[in-house]
Amino acid sequence: MKAVLRIRTRSLPGLLLALLVIALTAFAPQATAATGVSTIAAALRKSPVYVDPAAAAQLSAAEADTLARQIKDADKPLFVAVLPADYPTKDLFTDLRTATGVTGLYAVRLGDRFDARADSSVLSRTGVRNLVTSVQGEPAPTQLTDFTGRALANLGGRAPSSWGGGTSGSGVSGTALITIGAVVVAGGAGAYALVRRGRKRHAEEQRAALDRLRVVVDEDITAFGEELDRLDFHPSEPGADDAMRGDYERALNAYDQAKQYMSDARRPEDVRAVTQALQDGRFSLAALAARREGRPLPERRPPCFFDPRHGPSVTDATWTPAGGSARDVPVCAADATRLADGRDPAVREVDTDQGRRPYWDAGPAYGPWAGGYFGGGLLPGLLIGTALGGWMSAPAYGADYGTGYGDFSSGGYQGGDLSGADFDPGDFGDFGGGGDFGGGGDFGGGGGDSGDFGGGF
């Protein structure tokens, strides 16, 4: 009996130690347990920036608050999540977008890796890819600050009402109050004269912008007319069928519409209808040429970025504008070859006060002209880092020329509140690569990475 007691007494410290370890293991928080997507989504519905407790070293609370305030003030649907490096990545974007239920741009910093996805109604796949590429390799605070600033300048749509930020529909800004006070002090007659002079100056600026655009658009119309003449197609020629005749008729109609639209144009924004018609006409000609030669019908793609007169693009190529970052742009076969050979593409230049310049560096008046060719959310992403991209991000530009980013977004956008994801992989603005939810929503470049984070990193 004494022997038994002695054994139990000797083993008592070990037993207590074992029990203590079991208790600590049972009640201690699990450091490796990942925060659920539903928890992250609930936080993002309340605020645009979420920092996981396990990733707090990546972004301080003060830095996160600054980012959140910047996004709310811009009234844009940008969601930023900072997660630990070992967070599960399979279907992360799709699950996060689905759980949040809000149309927008979703950016995730995961350890030292970074990627983003967007509904194509607020930013094109190419725009997302260019934004992500432009901030790779930066420390978390710098990367997220740079990405947020560039994204807000190019993002369409509105922030969800659940944030309670942005501009209130019933609020009056301090600037507006000062303006109202000045008008009252100046008196009715003075205010009327001021408004009248402002309207006159604005009308003169619009006429000057339209006159400058008219030269470029007339060149486009003339070039398209010459393409029709060189076509040498006759509806009754041997081998012609109804599909060919339909293509030819649509091309002729587009030519007539472009001329009529330009004749009726009174403001710079009216030019957009002209270039849209020309783009439709050139695609019809490309389809007709394919039918006559027995080739597969071409994919409906944007025109060549460097000069829309080159016709529909055939692929995407990497290009770096002067002073900007590399991005993918749609190009024709000839420009794709030039770039592959290390040569300069055949760029569309226009007249400016500083001489001939590429259209993207020629001034904000060229926004409507370019917008007709590159609609559907594509243009802002292409022009990130160029002069025209900067001009077009200004609210005054959108007000003057009617081509602010809201006009580039696809139809059906529901203002940033709860809505279904735009998963349409055939969206015209989503040519190639990853970046929108249509590609499956996984991290990476749109290939078959099975949900791996940043397949291109």
MIDREN-655048 format. One record per residue: x, y, z of N, C-alpha, C in turn. Coordinates in steps of 0.02 Angstrom, whole numbers, padded with zeros to 5 digits, always signed. Layout:
XYZXYZXYZ
...
//
This chain:
+00042-00060+00000+00000+00000+00000+00043+00062+00000
+00095+00061+00043+00141+00117+00044+00176+00125-00023
+00192+00069-00055+00226+00073-00120+00181+00106-00172
+00118+00089-00171+00071+00118-00218+00065+00193-00207
+00059+00213-00145+00054+00284-00129+00117+00322-00151
+00174+00289-00141+00237+00321-00160+00240+00334-00235
+00217+00286-00273+00217+00293-00346+00170+00350-00367
+00111+00352-00339+00063+00405-00356+00089+00474-00336
+00121+00477-00278+00148+00540-00255+00203+00565-00301
+00246+00518-00320+00301+00538-00366+00274+00560-00434
+00219+00531-00457+00193+00548-00524+00146+00607-00523
+00131+00632-00463+00081+00687-00458+00104+00750-00494
+00166+00772-00488+00187+00832-00526+00180+00824-00601
+00198+00766-00627+00191+00754-00699+00119+00755-00720
+00075+00725-00677+00004+00724-00693-00025+00795-00694
-00006+00834-00645-00030+00904-00643-00006+00943-00704
+00057+00931-00723+00084+00966-00782+00046+00947-00845
+00030+00882-00851-00007+00859-00910-00077+00890-00912
-00109+00892-00853-00176+00923-00850-00173+00997-00868
-00120+01031-00845-00113+01102-00860-00105+01114-00935
-00063+01072-00966-00053+01078-01039-00118+01067-01076
-00158+01016-01056-00222+01002-01089-00269+01061-01082
-00271+01090-01021-00316+01146-01010-00296+01206-01052
-00231+01222-01054-00208+01279-01093-00222+01269-01167
-00213+01208-01190-00226+01193-01261-00299+01200-01277
-00341+01180-01231-00413+01181-01244-00441+01251-01246
-00414+01295-01201-00445+01361-01195-00406+01417-01228
-00345+01404-01251-00306+01456-01284-00335+01469-01354
-00333+01533-01379-00356+01547-01447-00312+01512-01498
-00342+01488-01550-00306+01451-01602-00274+01500-01650
-00208+01507-01649-00173+01557-01689-00178+01541-01763
-00188+01478-01780-00188+01459-01850-00258+01460-01881
-00309+01471-01839-00377+01471-01866-00389+01535-01906
-00410+01528-01969-00421+01585-02012-00488+01617-01997
-00489+01683-02001-00552+01720-01994-00598+01700-02051
-00661+01687-02037-00707+01666-02089-00722+01721-02139
-00734+01701-02201-00750+01749-02253-00812+01790-02235
-00860+01758-02202-00921+01794-02183-00906+01849-02134
-00857+01838-02089-00837+01889-02041-00804+01948-02077
-00760+01932-02124-00727+01985-02163-00778+02025-02203
-00825+01989-02235-00876+02022-02275-00920+02068-02233
-00938+02045-02173-00979+02086-02128-00942+02150-02110
-00877+02144-02098-00837+02203-02082-00833+02251-02141
-00825+02224-02202-00820+02266-02261-00886+02300-02278
-00941+02272-02258-01005+02306-02269-01012+02367-02223
-00972+02368-02169-00975+02424-02123-00920+02476-02138
-00864+02453-02164-00807+02497-02177-00767+02469-02235
-00737+02511-02277-00702+02486-02337-00636+02451-02324
-00608+02456-02264-00543+02426-02250-00549+02378-02191
-00525+02317-02201-00524+02267-02148-00453+02242-02139
-00428+02242-02077-00362+02216-02061-00372+02159-02012
-00352+02098-02032-00359+02041-01988-00312+02049-01928
-00335+02029-01869-00292+02035-01809-00224+02001-01819
-00222+01946-01856-00160+01911-01867-00114+01946-01917
-00140+01999-01950-00100+02036-01998-00092+02109-01977
-00103+02123-01913-00102+02192-01889-00034+02226-01900
+00019+02187-01902+00085+02216-01913+00093+02245-01984
+00051+02222-02030+00055+02245-02099+00031+02317-02106
-00023+02335-02071-00054+02401-02078-00081+02422-02010
-00058+02479-01985-00079+02502-01920-00151+02525-01921
-00180+02531-01862-00250+02554-01857-00257+02625-01885
-00208+02668-01872-00212+02736-01898-00208+02737-01974
-00164+02695-02003-00158+02692-02076-00222+02664-02107
-00251+02614-02075-00314+02586-02101-00370+02637-02098
-00373+02676-02044-00425+02728-02038-00416+02781-02092
-00354+02799-02107-00341+02849-02159-00364+02824-02227
-00349+02761-02243-00371+02732-02306-00447+02730-02309
-00478+02708-02255-00551+02702-02255-00584+02770-02264
-00556+02821-02232-00584+02889-02239-00576+02914-02311
-00519+02900-02342-00508+02921-02411-00558+02888-02459
-00570+02824-02448-00618+02787-02491-00689+02813-02481
-00708+02823-02418-00775+02848-02404-00786+02917-02434
-00736+02961-02427-00742+03028-02454-00749+03028-02530
-00717+02979-02563-00723+02974-02636-00789+02944-02657
-00825+02912-02611-00890+02881-02626-00884+02829-02681
-00832+02786-02677-00820+02735-02727-00820+02666-02694
-00843+02613-02730-00847+02546-02701-00781+02508-02703
-00733+02529-02663-00668+02496-02658-00663+02462-02590
-00648+02398-02590-00643+02358-02529-00572+02332-02522
-00541+02343-02464-00472+02323-02452-00470+02276-02392
-00439+02218-02400-00431+02170-02345-00357+02153-02337
-00333+02156-02276-00263+02138-02261-00266+02075-02219
-00239+02020-02245-00245+01954-02214-00177+01923-02201
-00172+01875-02156-00107+01842-02143-00084+01802-02204
-00019+01789-02206+00011+01757-02265-00016+01687-02277
-00037+01652-02224-00059+01583-02233-00135+01577-02240
-00168+01632-02256-00240+01629-02263-00258+01587-02324
-00308+01543-02320-00327+01500-02378-00348+01543-02437
-00323+01528-02495-00335+01569-02554-00385+01540-02604
-00402+01477-02598-00446+01447-02647-00514+01482-02648
-00534+01507-02707-00598+01542-02717-00607+01601-02671
-00553+01630-02647-00558+01684-02598-00596+01744-02626
-00578+01766-02686-00612+01824-02714-00686+01811-02726
-00700+01754-02756-00770+01739-02770-00811+01734-02705
-00784+01700-02656-00820+01693-02593-00828+01760-02558
-00776+01801-02559-00780+01866-02526-00830+01911-02561
-00828+01911-02628-00876+01953-02665-00947+01930-02653
-00957+01864-02652-01024+01836-02642-01049+01852-02572
-01006+01844-02522-01027+01857-02453-01040+01931-02440
-01001+01974-02471-01011+02046-02462-01073+02069-02500
-01081+02043-02561-01141+02057-02600-01144+02127-02629
-01086+02159-02638-01085+02228-02661-01041+02234-02723
-01067+02265-02774-01030+02277-02835-00971+02323-02821
-00911+02304-02843-00854+02347-02830-00787+02316-02848
-00734+02348-02824-00665+02326-02833-00640+02299-02767
-00615+02237-02766-00592+02204-02705-00517+02193-02709
-00480+02219-02660-00407+02213-02658-00387+02176-02594
-00340+02130-02600-00319+02090-02542-00243+02090-02538
-00217+02110-02481-00146+02103-02464-00142+02041-02420
-00103+01991-02442-00099+01928-02407-00025+01914-02394
-00002+01929-02332+00069+01926-02319+00104+01980-02359
+00152+01960-02401+00185+02009-02444+00160+02005-02516
+00104+01971-02527+00075+01965-02593+00013+02009-02599
-00003+02029-02661-00059+02075-02671-00093+02059-02737
-00160+02062-02737-00198+02053-02799-00266+02086-02790
-00303+02089-02844-00369+02122-02842-00414+02094-02896
-00479+02102-02887-00530+02084-02936-00585+02136-02933
-00621+02143-02989-00675+02193-02991-00732+02168-03034
-00792+02190-03019-00847+02183-03066-00833+02227-03126
-00842+02201-03186-00823+02238-03246-00866+02300-03256
-00922+02306-03219-00963+02366-03225-00931+02426-03191
-00880+02415-03148-00847+02471-03116-00775+02481-03140
-00743+02427-03163-00675+02433-03190-00659+02370-03230
-00630+02380-03288-00616+02324-03332-00561+02279-03305
-00559+02218-03332-00507+02170-03313-00438+02199-03325
-00429+02231-03383-00364+02261-03398-00348+02317-03350
-00397+02357-03332-00385+02411-03284-00363+02384-03217
-00394+02330-03194-00374+02299-03131-00303+02273-03135
-00288+02238-03189-00222+02209-03197-00168+02263-03199
-00182+02318-03233-00134+02372-03236-00123+02405-03168
-00177+02413-03131-00171+02441-03063-00128+02396-03018
-00143+02331-03020-00106+02284-02977-00032+02283-02996
-00018+02282-03060+00051+02280-03083+00089+02342-03061
+00056+02399-03060+00090+02462-03045+00112+02468-02972
+00087+02425-02927+00105+02431-02856+00141+02369-02830
+00159+02322-02872+00191+02261-02848+00258+02276-02816
+00274+02240-02762+00339+02245-02730+00345+02300-02679
+00292+02339-02668+00295+02394-02619+00277+02369-02549
+00302+02402-02496+00280+02384-02428+00205+02395-02421
+00175+02361-02374+00102+02362-02368+00073+02432-02365
+00095+02477-02319+00064+02543-02316+00071+02582-02381
+00131+02580-02411+00141+02616-02474+00100+02585-02530
+00100+02520-02534+00064+02485-02587-00011+02500-02583
-00040+02494-02524-00112+02504-02517-00130+02577-02528
-00087+02623-02506-00100+02694-02518-00097+02711-02592
-00046+02686-02626-00039+02700-02698-00097+02668-02737
-00113+02606-02720-00167+02571-02755-00232+02608-02745
-00246+02628-02684-00309+02663-02669-00314+02728-02708
-00261+02768-02708-00263+02831-02744-00274+02822-02819
-00240+02774-02849-00247+02763-02921-00315+02731-02937
-00337+02686-02894-00401+02653-02907-00459+02703-02903
-00458+02747-02853-00513+02794-02845-00517+02842-02904
-00461+02855-02936-00461+02900-02994-00489+02867-03057
-00496+02800-03056-00517+02764-03116-00578+02720-03106
-00604+02718-03045-00657+02671-03028-00726+02702-03040
-00771+02663-03069-00840+02685-03077-00883+02663-03018
-00946+02682-03020-00993+02661-02969-00992+02704-02907
-01030+02684-02857-01037+02721-02795-01028+02675-02735
-01009+02704-02679-00999+02665-02618-01066+02640-02592
-01066+02584-02555-01129+02560-02525-01154+02608-02472
-01219+02614-02466-01248+02659-02416-01234+02637-02345
-01217+02573-02335-01204+02548-02268-01141+02579-02236
-01097+02608-02277-01038+02641-02249-01055+02706-02214
-01108+02739-02238-01127+02802-02209-01078+02858-02224
-01036+02848-02277-00987+02899-02295-01005+02931-02360
-00956+02963-02390-00967+02996-02455-01007+03059-02447
-01033+03082-02503-01070+03144-02504-01143+03130-02492
-01171+03164-02443-01242+03155-02428-01284+03192-02477
-01339+03159-02497-01382+03191-02546-01416+03253-02519
-01424+03259-02452-01458+03317-02424-01409+03367-02395
-01343+03351-02395-01295+03397-02366-01276+03452-02413
-01251+03507-02384-01228+03564-02423-01156+03577-02404
-01111+03578-02452-01040+03587-02437-01026+03659-02418
-00968+03669-02384-00947+03737-02366-00937+03781-02426
-00910+03752-02480-00901+03791-02541-00967+03816-02568
-01017+03772-02567-01083+03793-02592-01112+03849-02550
-01104+03846-02483-01130+03898-02440-01095+03964-02453
-01029+03962-02463-00992+04023-02478-01016+04053-02544
-01026+04010-02594-01049+04034-02659-01118+04066-02654
-01163+04033-02617-01230+04061-02608-01227+04129-02575
-01184+04134-02522-01178+04197-02488-01152+04252-02533
-01102+04235-02575-01075+04285-02620-01127+04309-02670
-01168+04262-02694-01221+04281-02742-01271+04328-02710
-01289+04313-02647-01337+04356-02613-01309+04426-02603
-01245+04430-02583-01214+04495-02571-01208+04534-02636
-01189+04499-02689-01179+04534-02752-01244+04561-02780
-01301+04530-02761-01364+04554-02787-01386+04516-02848
-01450+04517-02860-01479+04479-02915-01449+04498-02982
-01440+04561-02995-01416+04583-03061-01344+04560-03072
-01303+04569-03020-01233+04549-03026-01227+04474-03035
-01268+04435-02998-01265+04363-03004-01285+04340-03074
-01336+04373-03101-01359+04354-03168-01304+04366-03220
-01270+04424-03213-01217+04440-03260-01159+04390-03254
-01145+04370-03191-01091+04322-03180-01108+04255-03212
-01169+04231-03201-01190+04168-03230-01189+04170-03306
-01211+04227-03332-01214+04234-03405-01144+04232-03436
-01097+04267-03403-01028+04266-03429-00999+04196-03424
-01015+04161-03369-00990+04093-03362-01017+04047-03415
-01081+04053-03430-01111+04012-03482-01081+04027-03550
-01069+04091-03563-01041+04110-03627-00970+04082-03635
-00930+04088-03581-00862+04062-03583-00862+03986-03592
-00908+03952-03557-00912+03880-03564-00931+03860-03635
-00979+03896-03664-01000+03881-03733-00943+03892-03782
-00903+03944-03771-00846+03957-03815-00794+03901-03809
-00782+03878-03748-00735+03824-03738-00758+03760-03772
-00823+03747-03767-00850+03687-03799-00845+03691-03875
-00859+03750-03903-00853+03758-03976-00781+03748-03998
-00733+03775-03960-00663+03767-03978-00643+03693-03974
-00666+03659-03922-00650+03588-03915-00681+03548-03972
-00742+03564-03991-00775+03528-04045-00740+03540-04112
-00717+03602-04123-00682+03617-04185-00617+03577-04190
-00583+03569-04132-00522+03529-04132-00537+03456-04146
-00591+03432-04116-00610+03362-04127-00633+03350-04198
-00665+03400-04228-00693+03390-04295-00640+03370-04345
-00580+03398-04338-00525+03381-04384-00508+03307-04379
-00502+03282-04317-00484+03212-04306-00540+03165-04329
-00602+03182-04313-00658+03139-04331-00667+03137-04407
-00658+03194-04439-00664+03194-04513-00611+03150-04544
-00551+03149-04515-00499+03103-04539-00522+03030-04531
-00554+03015-04475-00578+02946-04463-00632+02927-04513
-00679+02973-04524-00734+02958-04571-00706+02948-04641
-00659+02991-04661-00629+02985-04727-00592+02918-04735
-00555+02899-04683-00518+02836-04685-00566+02777-04691
-00622+02780-04656-00670+02724-04661-00703+02722-04730
-00717+02781-04758-00744+02782-04826-00696+02752-04877
-00632+02765-04868-00582+02736-04913-00578+02660-04906
-00588+02636-04844-00591+02563-04833-00649+02533-04872
-00706+02566-04871-00764+02542-04908-00750+02540-04983
-00717+02592-05007-00701+02594-05079-00653+02538-05098
-00604+02524-05057-00555+02471-05073-00585+02401-05067
-00641+02396-05034-00670+02330-05021-00689+02295-05087
-00715+02333-05133-00734+02306-05198-00782+02246-05190
-00833+02257-05149-00884+02205-05139-00949+02226-05173
-00979+02178-05208-01044+02190-05240-01094+02139-05214
-01150+02162-05187-01198+02115-05158-01220+02059-05205
-01217+02071-05271-01240+02020-05318-01183+01979-05347
-01121+01988-05321-01065+01952-05349-01071+01877-05334
-01040+01835-05375-01043+01763-05363-01015+01745-05294
-01049+01702-05259-01027+01681-05192-01053+01723-05136
-01082+01781-05150-01109+01824-05097-01172+01793-05069
-01177+01793-05002-01238+01767-04970-01269+01820-04926
-01324+01802-04893-01360+01851-04853-01318+01877-04795
-01276+01834-04766-01235+01856-04710-01185+01909-04733
-01154+01899-04791-01107+01948-04818-01143+02013-04834
-01201+02007-04865-01238+02068-04882-01259+02105-04818
-01275+02067-04766-01292+02100-04702-01233+02138-04673
-01174+02108-04675-01113+02142-04651-01101+02206-04691
-01107+02200-04755-01094+02258-04799-01144+02313-04786
-01207+02295-04778-01259+02346-04765-01247+02381-04698
-01226+02342-04647-01212+02373-04583-01153+02421-04586
-01103+02403-04627-01045+02447-04635-01066+02512-04670
-01107+02506-04722-01130+02566-04757-01172+02610-04711
-01216+02578-04672-01258+02616-04626-01216+02652-04573
-01164+02618-04549-01120+02649-04499-01084+02710-04528
-01064+02705-04591-01031+02761-04625-01079+02821-04630
-01140+02808-04651-01190+02862-04657-01207+02891-04588
-01213+02848-04538-01229+02872-04471-01173+02916-04444
-01111+02895-04454-01054+02934-04429-01054+03004-04459
-01067+03008-04524-01068+03074-04556-01126+03117-04529
-01184+03085-04520-01241+03122-04495-01231+03145-04422
-01205+03101-04381-01191+03118-04311-01143+03176-04306
-01092+03176-04349-01043+03230-04347-01073+03295-04371
-01116+03291-04420-01150+03351-04444-01195+03381-04391
-01226+03338-04350-01272+03361-04298-01237+03380-04233
-01172+03364-04227-01137+03375-04163-01135+03449-04145
-01150+03464-04083-01148+03532-04058-01103+03539-03996
-01087+03483-03966-01045+03483-03906-00992+03428-03913
-00937+03432-03877-00885+03381-03883-00911+03311-03869
-00956+03304-03819-00980+03237-03802-01020+03204-03858
-01046+03244-03906-01083+03216-03963-01039+03175-04009
-00973+03186-04004-00926+03150-04048-00923+03076-04030
-00940+03059-03969-00935+02990-03949-00979+02945-03993
-01039+02969-04011-01083+02929-04054-01052+02917-04122
-01012+02964-04146-00980+02958-04211-00929+02901-04210
-00885+02902-04161-00833+02850-04159-00861+02782-04140
-00917+02781-04103-00950+02717-04091-00975+02687-04156
-01005+02729-04198-01030+02705-04263-00973+02680-04307
-00917+02716-04307-00860+02695-04348-00831+02629-04322
-00829+02620-04257-00805+02557-04229-00851+02499-04249
-00916+02510-04247-00963+02458-04269-00954+02442-04343
-00943+02494-04382-00934+02483-04454-00871+02445-04470
-00817+02459-04435-00754+02423-04448-00760+02350-04429
-00796+02336-04376-00806+02265-04358-00847+02229-04412
-00896+02263-04439-00936+02232-04493-00892+02217-04553
-00846+02262-04570-00800+02250-04625-00754+02191-04610
-00731+02185-04548-00688+02129-04530-00726+02063-04535
-00790+02063-04516-00830+02003-04522-00842+01985-04595
-00855+02036-04636-00866+02024-04707-00803+01995-04740
-00745+02022-04723-00682+01997-04752-00671+01924-04732
-00687+01906-04670-00678+01837-04647-00725+01790-04686
-00787+01811-04696-00834+01768-04733-00811+01758-04805
-00787+01811-04838-00767+01805-04908-00705+01760-04915
-00662+01759-04864-00601+01720-04868-00609+01651-04836
-00668+01636-04810-00679+01571-04779-00645+01562-04712
-00630+01617-04678-00598+01613-04613-00650+01615-04557
-00633+01594-04496-00680+01600-04439-00696+01674-04428
-00756+01687-04404-00775+01756-04391-00733+01785-04334
-00714+01848-04339-00671+01878-04287-00708+01887-04221
-00670+01887-04167-00698+01902-04101-00712+01977-04096
-00767+01994-04063-00782+02065-04054-00735+02093-04000
-00686+02131-04023-00636+02159-03978-00632+02234-03986
-00599+02268-03938-00588+02341-03946-00545+02354-04007
-00544+02415-04032-00499+02432-04087-00427+02435-04063
-00381+02442-04109-00310+02449-04092-00302+02512-04049
-00271+02504-03992-00263+02561-03946-00223+02617-03977
-00172+02601-04015-00127+02652-04040-00158+02695-04095
-00203+02666-04133-00240+02704-04184-00302+02664-04203
-00361+02685-04182-00422+02648-04197-00434+02637-04272
-00402+02678-04314-00410+02668-04386-00377+02603-04410
-00335+02574-04368-00306+02509-04385-00357+02453-04384
-00415+02465-04356-00467+02415-04354-00469+02377-04288
-00511+02326-04283-00516+02287-04221-00449+02256-04202
-00435+02253-04137-00373+02222-04114-00378+02147-04122
-00319+02115-04122-00317+02042-04129-00286+02009-04067
-00253+02049-04026-00221+02021-03965-00208+02078-03917
-00180+02061-03859-00159+02111-03810-00083+02110-03806
-00053+02168-03796+00020+02172-03790+00038+02220-03733
+00096+02209-03704+00119+02251-03649+00153+02313-03677
+00132+02371-03649+00158+02435-03673+00167+02481-03613
+00219+02522-03614+00233+02568-03559+00234+02640-03586
+00186+02682-03566+00186+02752-03589+00242+02790-03555
+00262+02845-03585+00315+02887-03556+00294+02910-03487
+00335+02895-03438+00321+02917-03370+00269+02874-03334
+00245+02821-03365+00194+02779-03335+00219+02708-03322
+00174+02665-03302+00192+02596-03288+00166+02551-03345
+00194+02491-03349+00175+02445-03402+00103+02423-03393
+00068+02415-03449+00000+02390-03448-00014+02354-03514
-00066+02312-03513-00085+02276-03574-00136+02318-03613
-00126+02322-03678-00172+02360-03721-00190+02317-03781
-00250+02328-03809-00269+02291-03870-00234+02320-03931
-00207+02276-03973-00168+02299-04030-00187+02260-04093
-00176+02292-04150-00185+02259-04214-00125+02214-04227
-00129+02173-04279-00075+02127-04293-00009+02163-04309
-00014+02219-04347+00047+02255-04366+00082+02285-04306
+00044+02315-04260+00075+02344-04201+00100+02290-04153
+00066+02233-04150+00091+02178-04109+00160+02155-04133
+00169+02153-04199+00234+02134-04227+00287+02187-04211
+00268+02250-04218+00316+02304-04203+00340+02301-04131
+00293+02292-04084+00312+02288-04014+00355+02227-04000
+00338+02171-04031+00377+02110-04020+00448+02117-04047
+00456+02159-04098+00523+02170-04127+00560+02227-04092
+00530+02256-04040+00563+02311-04004+00556+02378-04039
+00510+02383-04087+00500+02446-04122+00440+02483-04093
+00434+02548-04109+00379+02588-04086+00316+02572-04127
+00257+02572-04095+00195+02561-04133+00178+02622-04175
+00132+02613-04221+00108+02668-04264+00055+02707-04225
+00075+02760-04192+00032+02796-04145-00008+02850-04180
-00070+02857-04160-00113+02911-04186-00094+02977-04152
-00069+03024-04190-00051+03089-04163-00101+03141-04188
-00111+03192-04146-00158+03245-04163-00124+03312-04149
-00152+03366-04177-00123+03432-04169-00140+03460-04100
-00089+03489-04068-00099+03524-04004-00060+03590-04008
-00067+03631-03956-00030+03694-03954+00045+03682-03948
+00063+03622-03927+00134+03604-03921+00158+03562-03979
+00119+03559-04033+00137+03519-04091+00100+03453-04092
+00121+03407-04133+00089+03342-04139+00104+03300-04078
+00052+03271-04049+00058+03229-03989+00014+03168-03996
+00030+03112-03962-00016+03055-03960-00083+03078-03930
-00137+03049-03952-00203+03073-03931-00212+03070-03856
-00179+03022-03822-00188+03016-03749-00150+03071-03711
-00108+03109-03745-00072+03164-03713-00093+03231-03743
-00149+03234-03778-00167+03293-03816-00219+03338-03782
-00246+03318-03725-00294+03361-03691-00360+03326-03679
-00399+03352-03631-00461+03319-03611-00514+03318-03665
-00510+03363-03714-00561+03365-03766-00563+03300-03806
-00508+03261-03805-00507+03199-03844-00538+03140-03807
-00561+03152-03746-00594+03099-03708-00656+03072-03743
-00703+03114-03767-00762+03087-03801-00744+03048-03864
-00695+03072-03901-00673+03037-03961-00648+02966-03944
-00605+02962-03893-00578+02897-03873-00632+02855-03840
-00677+02887-03803-00729+02849-03768-00776+02812-03815
-00789+02839-03874-00831+02804-03921-00799+02740-03947
-00733+02740-03950-00698+02680-03972-00687+02630-03916
-00674+02655-03856-00655+02611-03800-00703+02617-03742
-00766+02605-03753-00816+02610-03700-00817+02549-03656
-00869+02543-03613-00879+02484-03572-00829+02476-03516
-00800+02531-03490-00755+02526-03433-00682+02514-03453
-00667+02508-03519-00600+02491-03541-00553+02550-03539
-00577+02608-03562-00532+02665-03571-00497+02688-03508
-00531+02696-03451-00495+02719-03391-00436+02674-03373
-00445+02609-03377-00390+02563-03361-00332+02570-03409
-00346+02581-03473-00293+02588-03522-00253+02652-03512
-00288+02705-03489-00256+02770-03486-00226+02787-03419
-00225+02739-03371-00193+02751-03307-00121+02773-03318
-00101+02828-03289-00032+02851-03296-00020+02895-03357
-00071+02909-03398-00063+02954-03455-00098+03020-03439
-00083+03071-03479-00113+03136-03467-00189+03134-03473
-00214+03100-03524-00286+03097-03533-00319+03060-03476
-00286+03008-03450-00313+02972-03393-00320+03017-03333
-00270+03061-03321-00273+03107-03266-00328+03159-03275
-00334+03186-03335-00387+03234-03348-00456+03204-03338
-00464+03143-03361-00530+03112-03359-00551+03093-03288
-00504+03090-03241-00522+03073-03173-00548+03133-03135
-00542+03193-03163-00566+03253-03129-00641+03260-03137
-00678+03276-03083-00751+03284-03089-00771+03337-03139
-00732+03391-03144-00750+03444-03190-00748+03420-03262
-00701+03375-03276-00697+03349-03344-00760+03311-03362
-00782+03267-03318-00842+03229-03331-00903+03273-03339
-00905+03328-03301-00962+03373-03306-00962+03410-03371
-00903+03430-03395-00900+03470-03455-00912+03429-03519
-00884+03370-03522-00885+03333-03584-00928+03270-03583
-00959+03258-03526-01006+03202-03525-00975+03134-03534
-00911+03128-03517-00878+03064-03526-00841+03044-03463
-00869+03061-03406-00840+03039-03343-00845+02963-03338
-00816+02935-03287-00812+02862-03284-00879+02829-03279
-00929+02865-03253-00995+02834-03251-01019+02814-03320
-00998+02851-03371-01020+02835-03438-00985+02774-03467
-00930+02755-03438-00894+02697-03464-00919+02632-03432
-00956+02638-03378-00979+02577-03345-01035+02545-03383
-01041+02479-03377-01092+02442-03412-01160+02457-03383
-01211+02445-03421-01278+02455-03397-01296+02407-03342
-01344+02428-03301-01369+02385-03248-01333+02392-03182
-01285+02437-03177-01250+02446-03114-01299+02476-03063
-01299+02449-03002-01350+02467-02954-01324+02509-02896
-01272+02548-02909-01253+02599-02861-01212+02577-02803
-01186+02517-02802-01141+02497-02749-01175+02460-02692
-01241+02460-02688-01274+02422-02635-01281+02349-02656
-01314+02310-02615-01318+02238-02627-01340+02223-02698
-01302+02183-02732-01317+02167-02802-01282+02103-02822
-01304+02075-02877-01272+02014-02902-01206+02030-02936
-01160+01983-02933-01095+01994-02965-01102+01992-03041
-01061+02033-03074-01059+02032-03147-01006+01981-03168
-01028+01920-03179-00982+01865-03194-00979+01850-03269
-01004+01895-03310-01009+01881-03382-00940+01881-03414
-00913+01823-03433-00846+01821-03462-00844+01849-03533
-00902+01861-03562-00903+01888-03630-00910+01963-03633
-00904+01996-03575-00908+02069-03574-00856+02098-03622
-00878+02146-03663-00834+02173-03714-00771+02204-03685
-00777+02233-03624-00719+02265-03595-00670+02218-03564
-00686+02153-03560-00645+02106-03522-00602+02062-03567
-00565+02093-03611-00524+02052-03656-00463+02026-03619
-00453+01960-03618-00391+01929-03595-00375+01936-03522
-00337+01889-03495-00308+01894-03429-00358+01891-03372
-00334+01902-03311-00377+01902-03252-00394+01972-03233
-00433+01979-03179-00448+02045-03155-00521+02058-03142
-00567+02018-03173-00637+02027-03156-00663+01960-03130
-00723+01962-03104-00751+01902-03074-00771+01850-03126
-00774+01870-03190-00793+01823-03242-00743+01767-03251
-00680+01778-03229-00629+01727-03240-00628+01673-03186
-00679+01673-03143-00681+01622-03092-00669+01648-03023
-00643+01708-03018-00636+01741-02953-00576+01721-02913
-00534+01674-02937-00476+01654-02899-00420+01705-02907
-00374+01706-02859-00315+01747-02866-00274+01721-02924
-00240+01767-02958-00196+01746-03012-00215+01778-03076
-00182+01759-03129-00189+01792-03193-00242+01764-03238
-00290+01729-03212-00344+01705-03253-00332+01638-03284
-00274+01608-03270-00260+01542-03296-00288+01488-03252
-00265+01428-03261-00291+01372-03223-00251+01359-03160
-00249+01408-03116-00209+01402-03056-00246+01369-02998
-00308+01349-03010-00347+01315-02959-00352+01357-02896
-00360+01422-02905-00371+01464-02848-00308+01486-02813
-00250+01476-02840-00189+01498-02807-00187+01573-02806
-00156+01600-02754-00149+01672-02747-00094+01697-02793
-00113+01747-02834-00063+01780-02875-00023+01733-02918
-00057+01698-02962-00021+01649-03003+00035+01679-03043
+00032+01745-03056+00084+01776-03095+00141+01804-03054
+00138+01796-02988+00190+01828-02947+00254+01786-02947
//
